[in-house]
Amino acid sequence: MKKIVGYILVLLLAVSSCFAYTGCQKNTSESQVYKVYYMNSSANKLVEKTYKTETSDTLVLMRELMQQMNTRQKKEDCEVIKPEQVRLDHVTFDSSKSTANIYFSREYNECDNSVKLLLNAGIVKMLTQINGVSYVQFYADGSVAEYPDGTQIGLLSMEDLVDDSNEAMGNIEWKNLNLYYADKLGDKLVKTSVAVAYSKNVSLEKMVVERLIKGPSDTSVYATLPTDLKLLNISVSNRVCYVNLSTTFLTEMVNVSNEIPVYSIVNSLCELDSVDAVKIMINGDSSKTFRESISLDSTFTFNEAIVSS
């Protein structure tokens, strides 16, 4: 009998220890630290503030951070970006596209462009910190939000924003770039309009080539250049754009026809007001031949024939 009682006591102690351990584990979930963005009193720079939370569910966390971003802070020179008349209706998450969808009231489209730029940048920087969120899509009154010129604001990622969060907003502009990506068969180019925020300290020519290397966010068109290609330098002289690329341009193949990579660069750059022609070099050398069929020892101009109608 004593042995049975002893076994029962041991069993009870083991079970209670197990509950105590699991209970302890449940209550010690680690806090995660995120940056939440506000603006300075001059409304020309982003201000970041750290925020701790134990929330791990993606959608709940998105809503929590958005709410925090709209909470007034005691910190000096730290203001809420979103104007009071702009209402945040709801937030959704599309895991299949890694996209956070932010739905504002119609007043969002009526915001001053500088305010909209700050608000967009702050939200994108904040939400893309969350694991699984790569893009943000903005809506106003149920429709895709627009820039002042009526162009729709597409999917925005960190790559669409200036690198320095302290960059004065007076040095930043929105610009519509016409980029040429490949069609499904890889034998034609498709004109794609992309609106980006850029610093006046960075040339548009550089931004065009870097966006082509990054590849399209639109799933209806396809990449024309290797993603590990490096733009070594780029300059414009007498309306000719000189593009100096790494050897990856010659050694790594994208599954498109021979002319597509060359004219993806040429046509996209020739869409800029400053460029009429393009000279492509590899490590400073223009005597190379691309895919054994296109000599780079010449100057290229816009090729309409290769563009899909």
Long-range contacts (C-beta under 8 A, 24 or more apart in sequence): 29-54, 29-56, 30-54, 32-56, 34-65, 34-126, 34-129, 34-130, 35-125, 35-126, 35-129, 36-65, 36-68, 36-69, 36-126, 37-69, 37-81, 37-121, 37-122, 37-123, 37-125, 37-126, 37-165, 38-69, 38-73, 38-78, 38-79, 38-80, 38-81, 38-122, 39-78, 39-79, 39-80, 39-81, 39-118, 39-122, 40-77, 40-78, 40-79, 41-77, 41-79, 43-79, 43-114, 43-115, 43-118, 43-169, 44-114, 44-168, 44-169, 44-170, 45-166, 45-167, 45-168, 45-169, 46-118, 46-121, 46-122, 46-125, 46-165, 46-166, 47-75, 47-77, 47-78, 47-79, 48-165, 49-73, 49-75, 49-78, 58-93, 58-95, 58-130, 58-131, 58-132, 58-133, 59-91, 59-92, 59-93, 61-130, 62-91, 62-93, 62-100, 62-127, 62-130, 62-133, 63-91, 65-126, 65-127, 65-130, 66-91, 66-102, 66-123, 66-127, 69-122, 69-123, 69-126, 81-115, 81-118, 81-119, 81-122, 82-119, 83-107, 83-111, 83-115, 86-111, 93-133, 95-132, 97-135, 98-132, 98-133, 98-134, 98-135, 99-133, 99-134, 99-135, 99-136, 99-137, 99-155, 100-127, 100-130, 100-133, 100-135, 100-136, 100-137, 101-136, 101-137, 101-139, 102-136, 102-137, 102-138, 102-139, 103-139, 103-142, 104-138, 104-139, 104-140, 104-141, 104-145, 105-140, 105-141, 106-140, 106-141, 107-140, 108-138, 108-140, 108-141, 108-145, 109-140, 109-141, 109-145, 109-146, 113-147, 113-148, 113-174, 114-169, 114-170, 117-169, 117-172, 117-174, 117-197, 118-169, 120-153, 120-156, 120-197, 121-161, 121-162, 121-165, 121-197, 124-156, 124-157, 124-158, 124-160, 124-161, 125-158, 125-161, 125-165, 128-157, 128-158, 135-217, 147-174, 147-176, 147-195, 148-174, 149-176, 151-176, 151-193, 151-195, 152-195, 153-195, 154-194, 154-195, 154-217, 154-218, 155-217, 157-217, 159-214, 160-196, 160-197, 161-197, 162-197, 162-198, 162-199, 162-202, 163-199, 164-199, 167-199, 171-199, 171-200, 171-201, 172-197, 172-198, 172-199, 172-200, 173-197, 173-198, 173-200, 175-204, 175-207, 177-204, 177-207, 177-208, 177-211, 177-268, 177-271, 178-268, 178-271, 179-208, 179-211, 179-212, 179-216, 179-264, 179-268, 180-224, 180-263, 180-264, 180-267, 180-268, 180-307, 181-212, 181-215, 181-216, 181-218, 181-221, 181-222, 181-223, 181-224, 181-264, 182-221, 182-222, 182-223, 182-224, 182-254, 182-256, 182-260, 182-264, 183-221, 183-222, 183-308, 184-222, 186-222, 186-255, 186-256, 186-257, 186-260, 187-256, 187-257, 187-260, 188-260, 188-306, 188-307, 188-308, 189-224, 189-260, 189-263, 189-264, 189-267, 189-306, 189-307, 189-308, 190-220, 190-221, 190-307, 190-308, 191-307, 192-216, 192-218, 192-221, 203-234, 203-236, 204-272, 204-274, 205-234, 205-235, 205-236, 205-241, 205-243, 205-269, 205-272, 205-274, 205-275, 206-231, 206-234, 208-268, 208-269, 208-271, 208-272, 209-234, 209-243, 209-265, 209-268, 209-269, 212-264, 212-265, 212-268, 222-256, 223-254, 224-254, 224-256, 224-260, 224-261, 224-264, 224-265, 225-249, 225-254, 225-261, 225-264, 225-265, 226-252, 226-253, 226-254, 228-252, 232-283, 232-284, 236-274, 236-275, 239-274, 239-275, 239-276, 239-277, 240-275, 240-276, 240-277, 240-278, 240-279, 240-299, 241-269, 241-272, 241-274, 241-275, 241-277, 241-278, 241-279, 242-278, 242-279, 242-281, 243-269, 243-278, 243-279, 243-280, 243-281, 244-281, 244-282, 244-283, 244-284, 245-280, 245-281, 245-282, 246-282, 246-283, 247-282, 247-283, 249-280, 249-282, 249-290, 250-282, 250-288, 250-290, 253-291, 258-290, 258-291, 258-293, 258-294, 259-294, 259-303, 259-306, 260-306, 261-290, 262-290, 262-294, 262-300, 263-300, 263-303, 263-306, 266-300, 266-301, 266-302, 266-303, 267-302, 267-303, 267-306, 267-307, 270-301, 270-302, 276-301, 277-301
